[in-house]
Amino acid sequence: MLGFLVMAVSVVLPYIQIVLSVLLVTCILLQQTGASLGGAFGGDNFSAGYHTRRGSEKYLFYASIIIGILFAATAFVALFIH
């Protein structure tokens, strides 16, 4: 019974990791960056140093943390299965 469960997880796990990796990259790329282009040319960039996350930016931030933890957990499980 346990062998069947390990075999089933080892078949499904790569697909779960692919989905999680695509979701993680999407969440990270959709987040706004704090650095503005004016700071590269000597402009005042102090206002971009800290801001409070609100709305969808906050949800993307938390989603990226949760998806990153899930991805790391599935990678850790894959080490023990193989």
Residue frames as qw, qx, qy, qz and C-alpha x, y, z in Angstrom:
[[0.000, 0.885, 0.466, 0.000, 0.00, 0.00, 0.00],
 [0.289, -0.827, 0.097, 0.472, 2.76, 2.43, 0.93],
 [0.451, -0.162, 0.595, 0.644, 4.73, 1.54, -2.19],
 [0.258, 0.621, 0.645, 0.364, 1.73, 2.37, -4.37],
 [0.121, -0.947, -0.242, 0.175, 1.36, 5.75, -2.66],
 [0.394, -0.622, 0.345, 0.582, 5.04, 6.59, -3.17],
 [0.410, 0.136, 0.688, 0.583, 4.81, 5.54, -6.80],
 [0.141, 0.801, 0.554, 0.178, 1.69, 7.66, -7.35],
 [0.218, -0.915, -0.026, 0.338, 3.31, 10.70, -5.75],
 [0.450, -0.400, 0.496, 0.625, 6.48, 10.24, -7.80],
 [0.355, 0.421, 0.672, 0.495, 4.40, 10.28, -10.99],
 [0.001, -0.892, -0.428, -0.145, 2.36, 13.38, -10.08],
 [0.483, -0.694, -0.060, 0.531, 5.11, 15.37, -8.33],
 [0.407, -0.056, 0.362, 0.837, 6.91, 16.72, -11.44],
 [0.018, 0.609, 0.557, 0.565, 3.64, 18.13, -12.77],
 [0.393, -0.843, -0.341, 0.137, 2.93, 19.78, -9.43],
 [0.513, -0.478, 0.111, 0.704, 6.40, 21.33, -9.47],
 [0.287, 0.260, 0.482, 0.786, 5.89, 22.67, -13.00],
 [0.164, -0.782, -0.498, -0.338, 2.59, 24.30, -12.06],
 [0.501, -0.777, -0.188, 0.332, 4.06, 25.76, -8.87],
 [0.513, -0.230, 0.232, 0.794, 7.11, 27.11, -10.71],
 [0.142, 0.479, 0.492, 0.713, 4.95, 28.83, -13.34],
 [0.331, -0.838, -0.411, -0.137, 2.74, 30.33, -10.62],
 [0.585, -0.603, -0.063, 0.538, 5.78, 31.48, -8.65],
 [0.406, 0.022, 0.330, 0.852, 7.39, 33.18, -11.64],
 [0.035, -0.650, -0.515, -0.558, 4.07, 34.83, -12.52],
 [0.446, -0.826, -0.330, 0.100, 3.56, 36.14, -8.97],
 [0.558, -0.457, 0.073, 0.689, 7.08, 37.51, -8.81],
 [0.313, 0.181, 0.426, 0.830, 6.92, 39.19, -12.21],
 [0.123, -0.734, -0.525, -0.413, 3.57, 40.82, -11.47],
 [0.468, -0.718, -0.290, 0.427, 4.87, 42.54, -8.35],
 [0.237, 0.944, -0.025, 0.227, 5.86, 46.17, -8.67],
 [0.712, 0.063, -0.274, 0.643, 9.49, 47.06, -8.13],
 [0.335, -0.844, -0.249, 0.336, 10.44, 49.71, -5.61],
 [0.430, -0.350, 0.289, 0.780, 13.28, 51.11, -7.71],
 [0.449, 0.829, 0.255, -0.214, 12.41, 53.88, -10.10],
 [0.728, 0.443, 0.146, 0.503, 14.37, 54.92, -13.16],
 [0.008, 0.943, -0.061, 0.327, 14.98, 58.39, -11.71],
 [0.682, -0.674, 0.272, 0.081, 17.26, 56.93, -9.05],
 [0.852, 0.105, 0.273, 0.435, 19.60, 55.60, -11.72],
 [0.430, 0.624, 0.135, 0.638, 20.19, 59.11, -13.06],
 [0.303, 0.080, -0.383, 0.869, 20.74, 60.80, -9.71],
 [0.383, -0.518, -0.261, -0.719, 17.14, 61.69, -8.95],
 [0.368, -0.337, 0.576, -0.648, 15.54, 61.60, -5.54],
 [0.612, -0.027, -0.749, -0.251, 14.71, 57.98, -4.80],
 [0.053, -0.157, 0.748, -0.643, 13.89, 58.22, -1.10],
 [0.651, 0.032, 0.179, -0.737, 10.15, 57.82, -1.58],
 [0.813, 0.206, -0.459, -0.294, 10.63, 54.44, -3.28],
 [0.153, 0.408, -0.833, 0.340, 12.58, 52.95, -0.36],
 [0.046, 0.178, 0.906, -0.381, 9.59, 51.88, 1.70],
 [0.467, -0.101, -0.200, -0.856, 5.91, 51.65, 1.05],
 [0.523, 0.007, 0.718, -0.460, 2.97, 49.77, 2.48],
 [0.073, -0.044, -0.882, -0.464, 1.64, 46.97, 0.33],
 [0.470, 0.264, 0.423, -0.728, -2.06, 47.32, -0.33],
 [0.734, 0.415, -0.028, -0.538, -4.65, 45.53, -2.37],
 [0.949, 0.303, -0.082, -0.042, -3.50, 43.12, -5.02],
 [0.368, 0.675, -0.559, 0.310, 0.17, 43.86, -4.35],
 [0.431, -0.456, 0.638, -0.447, -0.22, 42.51, -0.81],
 [0.915, 0.071, 0.289, -0.273, -1.98, 39.37, -2.06],
 [0.769, 0.560, -0.294, 0.087, 0.71, 38.78, -4.71],
 [0.045, 0.663, -0.643, 0.381, 3.39, 39.19, -2.04],
 [0.627, -0.272, 0.611, -0.399, 1.78, 36.64, 0.27],
 [0.927, 0.306, 0.089, -0.198, 0.98, 34.29, -2.63],
 [0.573, 0.645, -0.483, 0.148, 4.61, 34.35, -3.76],
 [0.207, -0.523, 0.727, -0.394, 5.77, 33.42, -0.24],
 [0.790, -0.036, 0.483, -0.376, 3.26, 30.57, 0.06],
 [0.874, 0.470, -0.074, -0.104, 3.95, 29.23, -3.44],
 [0.318, 0.693, -0.610, 0.218, 7.71, 29.45, -2.81],
 [0.436, -0.381, 0.720, -0.382, 7.35, 27.43, 0.39],
 [0.882, 0.189, 0.318, -0.292, 5.20, 24.84, -1.40],
 [0.710, 0.629, -0.317, -0.001, 7.72, 24.61, -4.24],
 [0.056, 0.614, -0.729, 0.296, 10.59, 24.10, -1.78],
 [0.655, -0.186, 0.615, -0.397, 8.57, 21.45, 0.07],
 [0.908, 0.356, 0.104, -0.194, 7.84, 19.53, -3.13],
 [0.504, 0.677, -0.519, 0.134, 11.52, 19.69, -4.10],
 [0.253, -0.494, 0.741, -0.378, 12.43, 18.35, -0.66],
 [0.828, 0.050, 0.442, -0.341, 9.89, 15.50, -1.03],
 [0.798, 0.561, -0.196, -0.103, 11.30, 14.71, -4.48],
 [0.141, 0.659, -0.712, 0.196, 14.74, 14.21, -2.91],
 [0.465, -0.255, 0.772, -0.351, 13.44, 11.48, -0.62],
 [0.852, 0.309, 0.250, -0.340, 11.29, 9.75, -3.23],
 [0.750, 0.591, -0.293, 0.040, 14.06, 9.36, -5.80]]
